[in-house]
Amino acid sequence: MLKQSLQQKLLQKLSPLQIQVIKLLEIPTAQLEQRIKEELEENPVLEYGSDSESDDDYDYDYDGDSDSKESDMDKDELSIDEYINNDDIPAYRLQAKNYSKDDKHEDIPFSVGTSFHENLTSQLGLRDLTNRQLVIAEYVIGNIDEDGYLRREVDEIVDDIAFMQNMEISPDEVEEVIKVIQDFDPAGVGARDLRECLLLQLERKNGDSPAQKNALEIIRDYFEEFTRKHFEKIARRMDLVDGELKDAIDEILKLNPKPGGSLSNPLHKTVQHIIPDFILEYEDGEFQLSLNSRNLPELRISNTYSEMLNEYQVNRKNQSREQKEAVMFVKQKLDSAKWFIDAIKQRQNTLMLVMEAILDYQREYFVEGDETRLRPMILKDIAERTNLDISTVSRVSNSKYIQTHFGIFPLKYFFSEGLQTDTGEEVSTREIKKILEECIAAEDKRRPLTDEKLVQILREKSYNIARRTVAKYREQLNIPVARLRKEL
């Protein structure tokens, strides 16, 4: 049974301008420059310009201001909509832009240099291999990753070649070809794990010196003890004195755990350059904060298109469908251009508002860049100071950088949680991490500080925190446990 009913709903809808602002807030300065260029290419109404070049018809600058003709156009908007009949659907609206934010835009590498896998394939020509072995070798090389390791099992390779090449081979044949590839340069390539990789490199050295012979025995027979840094156990079982063990360990540390990286062509990788979004200068006790907009062009509305629209409005009687489509097209592009310029202005204002709040909150830190001066600060603190939503502050702080007189830092660097000392003073967790780093850097590497000992040191400095918290901070700093920090 069908039933009709009336309902009232309160919905929040974002205007085109709000959508533009949200999108522009998320991107850093380097991408903003590219985004402006794309908009200039897509929208013929936008053009380069400045305030001094403003015309008397219908110009916009970054301030979003327009002259007297803007009010005239606002009055004519209703008449334009009435002028275009609902049945007159412009042809350009029937064309869809088949692009989505989910589409992948992959960087195209340089077409110069020799890749790691091409280098391995070229070495195949120097070996006397049968056609059958060449097929296996090419497949094995194709499965070696950029670090130089063969991550697939022999049985899987046998199955893959049988399925794709319709060729039955035995695991022994694959092992034989793998041994050939493991003799290629760089030493260690084609290994299945780190132990095999290090063994291949040590065996290539022929073990001429006592240190190399001891290093080979350590990796071959005591690899687990080596990874766990049980040096006393290794020295006792191999009957080595401290000097002999240290020489062997030093020999192992000279090896390359990622042999593929030695032949990776840097031109095949995209280099990420950091362009600061803010520039902070400190002179005579005063801060000067500015946006880095040196490469951003100034925009304005083309007076040619605004005049064209005015002409269509004056002479709109007895015009063809194509002329009506032109009116709608120009009007849409004018609106889009105005929204884009206004969105850029709002982006700049929002960025400055948030950064000024961060600067004011962390003023003591920005004087000298002393990390211990950083106050506990979360997104909510800045949101309350700026009367902005937390999500807006998050968008501003994401992927943005500031250039100071003591270095370039991401805005996320200045946000941290806080805790209280025994005296009730609130301190940043970053200050505690700094103390942990200093303690570990100054420790005796023969007897590294355990997490329990670090807790005691912090408590002596009035930082009353639990051992699990120290472990969490240590992991965030990418510092291994005491056992793995042990050195001879």
C-alpha positions, 0 to 999 in steps of 0.5 A: 500500500502506497502512502504519501506523507510530508516531512521536514528535514534540516540538512547542511549543504556546502556551497561551491565556495566552501567546497573550494576552500576546504580543498585548497586548505588541504594542499601545501604551497607547492601544490597550490601553484599547480592548482592555480595553473590548472584552473587558469587552463580550464577556466578562460574567464580567469587571467593573470593580473593585479590590483593595479591592472583592474579594469572598470567593468568586472574585475576581481582580485585576491580581496574578492572585491568588484566594482560597481558593475558587479551589483548590476550583474546581480540584478540581472541574474534573475532575468538571465535564468528566465531568459534560458528556458528549462528545456534549453540544456546547454550542450557542454552540460552533457559532457562529463569529466571522467576524473575522480579523486580516487584516480591514480596519477602516477609519476612518470620516471625519467627514461635515462639510466639503467634500472637495477633489474636491467643490470641483472638481466644484462649479466645473464648474457655473460653466462653460458645458460640454456634456453630453459635456464634463461626462462627460469633466470628471467622469471627469478630476476623479475621477482627480485625486489628493489632491495635485492632479495628474492621473496618467493619460495622455490615451489611457488616459482615452479608452479608459476612457470608451469602455469605461465610458460607451460614448462615443467621444471624441478625445484633443483633446476630453480635452485641451480639458476638462483645460485648463478644469479647470486654470483651476479653483482652486487654481492648479496643479490638474490638472497632469500633472507638477511643471513643468506645476503650477508653470507654471500657477501662474506664468501665473495671476500674469500675470508683472507683475514682472521676478522673475515673468517670470524665474521663468516662463522658468526653469521653462519653458525651464530646468526640468532645470537648476533641479531640479539647482540649476545656478544658474550655468548658468541665470544665464549663459544668461539673462544674469542677475546674482545678485540677479535670479536670487535674486529669481526663485528666491524667486518659485518657492519661494513656489509650492505643489508640491501644490495639492490639499493647500490644499483638503484638509479636515483633518476627513477625516483621522484625527489620530494622538495620541501617548500615552506608555506610560512616564513618566520623571521626574528629580529630585535625581539620581534617576529615577522610572519608571512605566507610564502606566496612568491610563486603564486600568480595574482588573478582577476576576472577577464573583462572580455568575458564580462563585456560579452555577457553584458552584450548578450543581456542587452541583445537577448531577444530573438537569439538562437539556442547556441547564443543562449548556451553561450550566456549560460557558459559564460555565467557559469565560468564567471561564478566559478572564477569568482568562487576560486579567487574568493577561496584562495583569499579565504585560504590565505586568511585561514592559514595566517590565522592558525599560524599566528595562533600557534606562534603566540602559543609557542612564543618561547619556543620560536625565540631560539628553537629550544625543544624543551620550551615547547608547550603541550598543544593539541588541535583543540587549543588552536581551534579555541583561540581562532574560533575555527573547527578542529577539522579546519585546524587539522587541514591547515596543519597537515602537510604544511611547513614553516621556515624559521631562523633555526630550520624548516619544520612541519606544523604537526611538529608543534603539536604534542600531548602534555603531562604534569610533573611532581610539582604540578607543572605541565610539560610537553611530552616532546620535552620528555622525549628529548631527555630520553634521547639525551640519556640514551645518547650518553649511555654506556653502550656496553651496558645500555639503559633499560626502560626501568632505569630510564623511568628512575632517571625521569623520576629523579627529574620530577617526571613521574611516568610509567615504564610502559609510557617510556617504552612507548616514547622510545618506540616513537623515537625509533630507538630499540630496546636496551639489548639491541643497543648493546655495542662492544 
